[in-house]
């Protein structure tokens, strides 16, 4: 279905984006938003280009995270190149950097600085309709009826959070017996968690213990497979993990499904249905498996699918592959850069430090000390001792930032306070 607007947002603002999209679509404004509308297996960047080009205008969810996001900046550049208007919705009173100001100029802001967000989205919807000339009733995607037992599932989740496990199990079972796939999956989770908590040495005192505990895994599979039959991708991923368990395979019925081949097929089905977790777990099998499951090139392809759609475990695993060259994949540090940057932009301190270190050392890329200082600063501000020490070094030497001995002393002092040995030595040397 064609869309009216492209919704641009930082990945850290995905919850706000969901509220905006829901409100606009309820008003009959058809939205395109990543990663929801990126077809599985499609090139992520190409899908973005086409979506911006085909939209009537771009709605920008503006925040400090959006201002720092190179992905958002690229989307604004695409909108500018395509002659598309930009309508910013400011959800945070944050200063605007020069790069974004270049594309926005002096925009007409719609402020959504006070909670809740929904009333502000109503104003946004009216502004979009006026800009695009959307008058009269519009086709709105039909709202599907909740599955049977949905209220029981909600009650069960509340009971579970309150540690009322017996009550949660009773409610999940009632909903599962009504055919609710989420409840069936949660029952599968419950039985498998009990199986996973078994004592691996219980057989020393009771030889029947492994077979008895395996019955919990068998019961979890029974509920998972009910949900799988209804197309539940979470159940597909979870039951595949049980299929690979050696105790389950040892004690299941001969005609029951199990083993690596069945697990791989289930992960592949979940992946084909759009589950990035399914793609990730299948990739992990291809990386860490033996014999016929060794397929690093296919693992790399699956991880790229997940990484380009914002799946954080895929992004981190792909970064490790490109940086370290593990599991038979050759190191290609330059290819890790966009994925590592995307993770760093979410506020991940480890990724921020790692990115800064790459820029400082020039591993597989050109040295950029200003970028190194910028990313060390982000990690240091979140209390990372290694980043504080590294930024102190740069400040002391005047590399990538202005020479500032007072700043260097303060950074060394902060890192030393966390036990960083080199920072302790630097404090002694500078008299900090």
FENRAVEN-V94739 format. One record per helix or strand of 3 or more residues. SS is the DSSP state (@ for helix, = for strand). FROM is the first residue (numbers start at 0). TO is the last residue. Records with the same first field share a line. If there is no record, write none. Layout:
SS = FROM-TO  FROM-TO
This chain:
= = 4-7  56-61  84-89
@ = 10-25  43-53  63-67  69-80  97-103  117-131  149-160  164-176  180-195  201-203  208-227  232-242  245-250  259-271  275-287  290-292  295-307  311-323  332-344  348-360  368-380  384-396  404-415  420-429
